[in-house]
């Protein structure tokens, strides 16, 4: 009973407050109109009409709004008084000196270090290399013509419902005929060496063979006595590849070749990207056609994993335009020969030969797939 009486009284109070607010609104509006002069209201209405007429006739109303660049700049006194160094010194709490504000760390201290260098694609990175600004001609030819032709040549049709033949394990397991077989690792296949060849997958638009890397290596026989031939070979290889070379040491001592372990006896250069395509273009278009009686690349020179190699004599290395134009800079008897290894994404020698044949390399001899 008391709860019902309380609800009834609350509703009556809310209704009474609402009636008072509705009654106050007309009175407030009448008071505002009474305080505003009549002349001001009429003049404002007239001014508004004149402004509308002027705006309709003014062509500047269609112009875009003013840019923020047209805003006035800071005064000369403000510019002269701006001193970021003094401002940083007046900072109540200085930043820690261990933070790299301008350049990334010079040395990489591991993934757990609090200061990590930016990615190589970041312009602030020390490893940032701008470009590429244009694709080499050989790369454009591969993307536009050779890739589609390779996919067509290596196409294998299978009827609907075809399923690949199930093959057994590639490694041989022990038959457990002896207690010593427990825990032994599986063995490789019989014959064919102690390695497994890569599994060949059907070529589709996702895995068309392409060039990945080119390695140019030169063994300098005279480097065992003095370092002058090694320096000359490094300069020549660096000139024809446009890549800084790396000196290689002998792994073991070979008395027949007068090699001692630990001595620098060879130089090597790894080419990727534009340098790789430019080097192969010079080989195919300028150097190899001028080699007298050159039969081509031996068809059996692959490693069964899609990588092919061939060599150039010192006389062929002299045909590179970088060597010819500065021939007097190199001692004639110190220009080295070189071995060129072309690495591809193919998984067998057949697909690698198709790729290099399309790029312009001829092959001779027995073809081993």
C-alpha positions as CSV (number, residue, x, y, z in Angstrom):
1,X,0.0,0.0,0.0
2,X,2.8,2.4,0.9
3,X,4.7,1.5,-2.3
4,X,1.6,2.3,-4.5
5,X,1.1,5.6,-2.8
6,X,4.8,6.5,-3.4
7,X,4.6,5.7,-7.1
8,X,1.4,7.8,-7.5
9,X,3.0,10.8,-5.8
10,X,6.2,10.5,-8.0
11,X,4.1,10.4,-11.2
12,X,2.1,13.5,-10.2
13,X,5.3,15.4,-9.4
14,X,6.9,14.5,-12.8
15,X,3.7,15.6,-14.5
16,X,3.6,18.9,-12.7
17,X,7.3,19.6,-13.6
18,X,6.6,18.9,-17.2
19,X,3.7,21.3,-17.3
20,X,5.9,24.0,-15.7
21,X,8.6,23.6,-18.4
22,X,6.0,23.8,-21.2
23,X,4.6,26.9,-19.7
24,X,8.0,28.6,-19.3
25,X,9.0,28.1,-23.0
26,X,6.5,30.6,-24.6
27,X,7.3,33.2,-21.8
28,X,11.1,32.9,-22.5
29,X,10.5,33.2,-26.3
30,X,8.3,36.3,-25.8
31,X,11.0,37.9,-23.5
32,X,13.7,37.4,-26.1
33,X,11.6,38.9,-28.9
34,X,10.8,41.9,-26.6
35,X,14.5,42.5,-25.9
36,X,15.5,42.4,-29.7
37,X,14.8,45.8,-31.5
38,X,12.5,45.7,-34.4
39,X,14.8,47.7,-36.6
40,X,17.6,45.2,-36.1
41,X,15.5,42.3,-37.2
42,X,14.3,44.0,-40.4
43,X,17.8,45.3,-41.3
44,X,19.2,41.8,-40.7
45,X,16.6,40.3,-43.0
46,X,17.4,42.9,-45.7
47,X,21.1,42.3,-45.3
48,X,20.7,38.6,-45.7
49,X,18.7,39.1,-48.9
50,X,21.3,41.4,-50.3
51,X,24.1,38.9,-49.4
52,X,22.2,36.1,-51.2
53,X,21.9,38.2,-54.3
54,X,25.6,39.2,-54.3
55,X,26.7,35.6,-53.7
56,X,24.6,34.4,-56.6
57,X,26.3,36.9,-58.9
58,X,29.8,36.5,-57.5
59,X,31.9,34.0,-59.6
60,X,34.4,33.6,-56.7
61,X,31.9,31.5,-54.8
62,X,32.8,28.5,-57.0
63,X,36.5,28.8,-56.3
64,X,38.0,26.2,-53.9
65,X,38.8,27.2,-50.4
66,X,42.1,28.7,-49.6
67,X,45.0,26.3,-48.9
68,X,46.8,26.1,-45.6
69,X,50.0,26.8,-47.5
70,X,48.9,30.4,-48.0
71,X,48.8,31.0,-44.3
72,X,51.4,33.4,-43.0
73,X,54.6,31.8,-41.8
74,X,56.4,32.4,-38.5
75,X,57.9,35.7,-37.9
76,X,61.7,36.2,-38.3
77,X,62.0,36.7,-34.5
78,X,60.4,33.3,-34.0
79,X,62.8,31.6,-36.5
80,X,65.8,33.2,-34.9
81,X,64.8,32.2,-31.5
82,X,64.2,28.6,-32.3
83,X,67.0,26.5,-30.9
84,X,66.2,22.8,-30.6
85,X,69.5,22.0,-28.7
86,X,68.7,24.6,-26.0
87,X,65.1,23.3,-25.9
88,X,66.3,19.8,-25.3
89,X,68.6,20.9,-22.5
90,X,65.7,22.7,-20.8
91,X,63.7,19.5,-20.8
92,X,63.2,18.5,-17.2
93,X,63.8,14.8,-17.9
94,X,66.4,14.0,-20.5
95,X,66.0,11.0,-22.8
96,X,68.3,8.0,-22.2
97,X,71.5,8.1,-24.2
98,X,71.1,4.5,-25.3
99,X,68.3,5.3,-27.8
100,X,69.2,5.5,-31.5
101,X,67.3,8.7,-32.6
102,X,69.0,9.2,-36.0
103,X,70.6,6.0,-37.2
104,X,70.1,2.3,-36.4
105,X,72.7,0.3,-34.4
106,X,75.9,-0.4,-36.2
107,X,76.1,-4.0,-35.0
108,X,73.3,-6.5,-34.6
109,X,73.2,-7.7,-31.1
110,X,70.7,-10.5,-31.4
111,X,66.9,-10.7,-31.4
112,X,66.6,-10.2,-27.6
113,X,68.3,-6.8,-27.6
114,X,66.0,-3.9,-26.9
115,X,67.3,-1.9,-29.9
116,X,66.5,-3.7,-33.2
117,X,67.6,-2.4,-36.6
118,X,64.9,-1.6,-39.1
119,X,64.2,-3.8,-42.1
120,X,66.5,-3.6,-45.1
121,X,63.7,-2.0,-47.2
122,X,63.5,0.9,-44.8
123,X,65.5,4.0,-46.1
124,X,66.8,4.5,-42.6
125,X,68.5,1.1,-42.5
126,X,72.2,0.7,-43.0
127,X,71.5,-2.2,-45.4
128,X,69.1,-0.2,-47.6
129,X,69.8,-0.4,-51.3
130,X,67.7,1.9,-53.5
131,X,66.1,0.4,-56.6
132,X,65.6,-1.4,-58.8
133,X,64.6,1.5,-61.0
134,X,64.3,-0.6,-64.2
135,X,64.2,-4.2,-65.1
136,X,67.1,-5.6,-67.3
137,X,66.2,-6.6,-70.8
138,X,66.9,-10.3,-70.2
139,X,64.5,-10.3,-67.2
140,X,61.8,-8.6,-69.2
141,X,62.2,-11.2,-71.9
142,X,61.9,-14.0,-69.3
143,X,58.7,-12.5,-67.8
144,X,57.0,-11.8,-71.1
145,X,58.0,-14.8,-73.3
146,X,60.3,-17.4,-71.8
147,X,58.2,-18.2,-68.6
148,X,55.1,-19.0,-70.7
149,X,57.1,-21.1,-73.2
150,X,58.7,-23.2,-70.4
151,X,55.4,-23.9,-68.8
152,X,54.0,-25.0,-72.2
153,X,57.1,-27.2,-73.0
154,X,57.0,-28.9,-69.6
155,X,53.2,-29.4,-69.5
156,X,52.0,-32.9,-68.6
157,X,48.4,-33.8,-69.3
158,X,46.6,-36.2,-67.0
159,X,43.1,-37.5,-67.6
160,X,40.3,-36.7,-65.1
161,X,40.5,-39.0,-62.1
162,X,44.2,-39.5,-62.4
163,X,46.1,-40.1,-59.2
164,X,49.9,-40.3,-58.8
165,X,51.4,-43.6,-58.2
166,X,52.2,-44.3,-54.6
167,X,55.9,-44.7,-54.0
168,X,57.6,-46.3,-51.1
169,X,60.0,-44.5,-48.7
170,X,63.1,-43.1,-50.4
171,X,65.3,-44.2,-47.4
172,X,65.9,-47.8,-46.5
173,X,65.2,-48.8,-43.0
174,X,66.9,-51.6,-41.1
175,X,65.2,-55.0,-40.9
176,X,65.7,-55.4,-37.2
177,X,67.4,-58.7,-37.7
178,X,70.0,-57.7,-35.2
179,X,69.7,-55.9,-31.9
180,X,72.3,-53.5,-33.1
181,X,69.8,-52.2,-35.7
182,X,67.8,-50.4,-33.0
183,X,68.1,-46.6,-33.2
184,X,70.1,-46.6,-36.4
185,X,69.2,-43.8,-39.0
186,X,67.7,-44.8,-42.3
187,X,70.1,-45.5,-45.2
188,X,70.1,-43.9,-48.6
189,X,69.1,-45.7,-51.8
190,X,71.4,-48.3,-53.4
191,X,73.9,-46.9,-55.9
192,X,74.0,-43.4,-57.3
193,X,76.1,-41.9,-54.6
194,X,75.4,-41.0,-51.0
195,X,72.9,-38.3,-51.7
196,X,69.2,-38.0,-52.7
197,X,68.2,-36.1,-55.8
198,X,65.4,-33.5,-55.5
199,X,61.9,-34.5,-56.1
200,X,60.6,-33.2,-59.5
201,X,57.3,-31.5,-59.3
202,X,55.0,-30.8,-62.2
203,X,55.6,-27.3,-63.6
204,X,52.8,-24.9,-63.1
205,X,52.5,-21.1,-63.2
206,X,53.6,-21.2,-59.5
207,X,57.0,-22.9,-60.0
208,X,58.3,-22.1,-63.5
209,X,62.1,-22.4,-63.4
210,X,64.0,-19.2,-63.1
211,X,67.5,-17.9,-62.4
212,X,68.3,-17.5,-58.7
213,X,72.1,-16.9,-58.5
214,X,75.3,-16.9,-60.6
215,X,78.6,-17.8,-59.0
216,X,81.9,-16.8,-60.8
217,X,85.0,-18.5,-59.3
218,X,88.6,-18.3,-60.4
219,X,91.4,-20.5,-59.1
220,X,94.8,-18.7,-59.3
221,X,97.7,-21.1,-59.5
222,X,100.4,-18.4,-59.0
223,X,98.8,-17.3,-55.7
224,X,100.7,-20.0,-53.8
225,X,104.0,-18.1,-54.3
226,X,103.0,-14.4,-54.1
227,X,99.8,-12.4,-53.9
228,X,100.1,-10.3,-57.1
229,X,98.3,-12.8,-59.4
230,X,95.5,-13.1,-56.8
231,X,95.0,-9.3,-56.7
232,X,95.0,-9.1,-60.5
233,X,92.4,-11.9,-60.7
234,X,90.2,-10.2,-58.1
235,X,90.3,-7.0,-60.1
236,X,89.4,-8.8,-63.3
237,X,86.5,-10.8,-61.8
238,X,85.2,-7.7,-60.1
239,X,85.4,-5.7,-63.3
240,X,83.4,-8.2,-65.4
241,X,80.8,-9.0,-62.7
242,X,80.4,-5.5,-61.0
243,X,80.4,-7.3,-57.7
244,X,83.0,-7.2,-55.0
245,X,84.9,-10.5,-54.9
246,X,85.8,-12.7,-51.9
247,X,89.1,-14.4,-51.5
248,X,88.9,-18.2,-50.7
249,X,91.4,-20.3,-48.7
250,X,92.7,-23.8,-49.5
251,X,90.9,-26.3,-47.3
252,X,93.7,-29.0,-47.3
253,X,97.2,-29.4,-48.4
254,X,97.8,-31.0,-51.8
255,X,101.5,-31.5,-52.6
256,X,100.9,-32.2,-56.3
257,X,99.3,-28.8,-56.8
258,X,101.7,-27.1,-54.3
259,X,98.7,-26.1,-52.1
260,X,98.9,-25.4,-48.4
261,X,95.9,-25.3,-46.2
262,X,94.9,-21.8,-45.2
263,X,96.5,-20.0,-48.1
264,X,94.4,-17.7,-50.3
265,X,94.3,-19.4,-53.7
266,X,91.0,-18.3,-55.4
267,X,88.5,-15.5,-55.7
268,X,84.7,-15.7,-55.9
269,X,81.8,-13.4,-56.7
270,X,78.0,-14.2,-56.2
271,X,75.7,-12.3,-58.5
272,X,72.0,-11.8,-57.9
273,X,69.3,-9.5,-59.3
274,X,70.3,-6.9,-61.9
275,X,74.0,-7.8,-61.8
276,X,73.2,-11.4,-62.6
277,X,71.0,-10.6,-65.7
278,X,73.5,-8.0,-67.0
279,X,76.4,-10.5,-66.6
280,X,74.5,-13.3,-68.5
281,X,73.5,-10.8,-71.2
282,X,77.2,-9.8,-71.8
283,X,78.2,-13.5,-71.9
284,X,75.5,-14.5,-74.4
285,X,75.6,-11.5,-76.7
286,X,79.2,-10.3,-76.6
287,X,81.6,-12.9,-75.3
288,X,80.5,-16.4,-76.2
289,X,79.9,-15.6,-80.0
290,X,83.4,-14.3,-80.3
291,X,85.1,-17.4,-78.8
292,X,86.7,-19.3,-81.6
293,X,85.4,-22.9,-82.1
294,X,83.4,-22.8,-78.8
295,X,81.1,-25.9,-78.9
296,X,78.8,-24.7,-76.1
297,X,78.0,-25.8,-72.6
298,X,78.4,-29.5,-72.0
299,X,75.0,-31.1,-71.5
300,X,76.2,-33.4,-68.7
301,X,77.7,-30.6,-66.6
302,X,74.7,-30.4,-64.2
303,X,74.6,-31.6,-60.6
304,X,71.1,-33.3,-61.0
305,X,69.6,-30.4,-58.9
306,X,69.1,-27.7,-61.6
307,X,72.5,-26.1,-61.5
308,X,74.8,-26.0,-64.5
309,X,78.5,-25.0,-64.9
310,X,80.9,-24.1,-67.6
311,X,84.3,-22.5,-67.9
312,X,86.0,-19.7,-69.7
313,X,89.7,-19.6,-70.6
314,X,91.8,-16.5,-70.0
315,X,91.5,-15.7,-73.7
316,X,87.7,-15.7,-73.4
317,X,87.8,-13.5,-70.3
318,X,89.7,-10.9,-72.3
319,X,86.7,-10.5,-74.6
320,X,84.6,-8.9,-71.9
321,X,84.2,-5.2,-72.7
322,X,85.3,-4.2,-69.2
323,X,88.6,-5.9,-69.8
324,X,89.1,-4.8,-73.4
325,X,88.6,-1.1,-72.7
326,X,91.2,-1.2,-69.9
327,X,93.4,-4.0,-71.2
328,X,96.6,-2.1,-70.4
329,X,95.7,-2.0,-66.7
330,X,96.0,-5.8,-66.4
331,X,99.2,-7.8,-66.8
332,X,98.6,-10.1,-69.8
333,X,99.8,-13.2,-68.0
334,X,97.7,-12.5,-64.9
335,X,94.2,-12.4,-66.5
336,X,92.6,-15.5,-65.1
337,X,90.1,-18.0,-66.5
338,X,86.9,-18.6,-64.5
339,X,84.2,-21.2,-63.8
340,X,80.6,-20.0,-64.0
341,X,77.9,-21.8,-62.1
342,X,74.3,-20.9,-62.9
343,X,71.9,-21.7,-60.1
344,X,68.2,-22.1,-61.0
345,X,65.0,-23.0,-59.2
346,X,64.6,-26.2,-61.2
347,X,64.9,-29.5,-59.5
348,X,66.6,-31.4,-62.4
349,X,69.0,-30.8,-65.2
350,X,66.4,-31.1,-68.0
351,X,64.4,-28.1,-66.8
352,X,67.6,-26.1,-66.2
353,X,68.7,-26.8,-69.8
354,X,65.4,-25.7,-71.1
355,X,65.7,-22.4,-69.3
356,X,69.3,-21.8,-70.3
357,X,68.6,-22.8,-73.9
358,X,65.8,-20.3,-74.0
359,X,68.2,-17.6,-72.7
360,X,70.7,-18.3,-75.5
361,X,73.2,-20.9,-74.2
362,X,73.9,-23.8,-76.7
363,X,74.5,-27.3,-75.4
364,X,76.5,-30.2,-76.8
365,X,77.1,-33.9,-75.9
366,X,75.0,-36.5,-74.3
367,X,72.0,-35.1,-72.3
368,X,71.6,-36.6,-68.9
369,X,68.3,-35.9,-67.1
